[in-house]
Amino acid sequence: MRKIKRRVLRRDLQNINFELADRIAGIDNVFFKNNIISAVVVMKNGEIFEQEYLSDKIRFPYVSGFRAYRELQAMVQAFNKLDEKPDVVFVRGNGILHPRGLGLASHFSLATGVPTIGITDSLLGGEVQGDAVFLNLKLVGKVIHTKEGAKPLYVSPGNLISVTSAARLVRKFTVESHKYPEPLRLAKKYAKEVMREIFKA
């Protein structure tokens, strides 16, 4: 785990200007009985540009803090079905804001080579100071309030992007009436649509 953690880059890639990123994706998972559906939606210029999904059997039980063992394989397979890689991916899960500094968003980025941002509404650890979250005295995330009356989001880089850029992109792609950034919200919606179609649930 330590060797994997050392591969995580907590700063912006020099060859990407995230202010100009135009293909933004969200990937999320839903579960039905012993099945997982992982759905990815890519947006460009505010519209859905591409979407794919992968349905598979679950092969690992749910263990808090170890979601990658349960979900990563399906996520990567769904992502690899895309015709074009997006510039950055929103993942519903933690990035470096994780007790081991290596959440689902970090694992996904290391597996795909794409910058990722972890987004969750629960805090597994760390210390909140204002809108910043620190872990072992290091800045690892931001607290962002996106919807009035809703719990805040905890945003952290997964890999290949900085805390500042991650927070900025979450704010940029979240519309006022919704809690999550649009690519991630639409990925969840798409995953549920696929689940209903496949399992008549």
Secondary structure, DSSP 8 states (H G I E B T S, - for coil): -HHHHTT---S--TT--TTS--EEEEEEEEEETTEEEEEEEEEETTEEEEEEEEEEE--S---TT-HHHHHHHHHHHHHTT-SS--SEEEEEB-SS-STTS--HHHHHHHHH---EEEEESS--S-EEETTEEEETTEEEEEEE--STTS--EEEEEEESS-HHHHHHHHHHT--TT-SS-HHHHHHHHHHHHHHHHHH--
